[in-house]
Amino acid sequence: MPISKFKATCLAALERVRLTGRPLRVTRFGRPIADVVAPKVDPPKKRALGSMAAAGKIVGDIVSPLDVTWESSRE
């Protein structure tokens, strides 16, 4: 694509590259001066909330209070 046409339709050209993934070569006087390519797609980031789901293990009764007699240190 000649640079003059690219300059006039820059936003549309960039959107077309993003949607199709096809690179675009910009030329000046018939010589290539730039290649516009779509960015790499980054893998989706993991959410912090719920990332430890099913990682813990309940070993005892978590509902009932402990059968511990407390001694007072104020004697």
Rosetta blueprint (number, residue, H / E / L):
1 M L
2 P E
3 I H
4 S H
5 K H
6 F H
7 K H
8 A H
9 T L
10 C H
11 L H
12 A H
13 A H
14 L H
15 E H
16 R H
17 V H
18 R H
19 L H
20 T H
21 G L
22 R L
23 P L
24 L E
25 R E
26 V E
27 T E
28 R E
29 F L
30 G L
31 R E
32 P E
33 I E
34 A E
35 D E
36 V E
37 V L
38 A L
39 P L
40 K L
41 V L
42 D L
43 P L
44 P L
45 K L
46 K L
47 R L
48 A L
49 L L
50 G L
51 S L
52 M L
53 A L
54 A L
55 A L
56 G L
57 K L
58 I L
59 V L
60 G L
61 D L
62 I L
63 V L
64 S L
65 P L
66 L L
67 D L
68 V L
69 T L
70 W L
71 E L
72 S L
73 S L
74 R L
75 E L
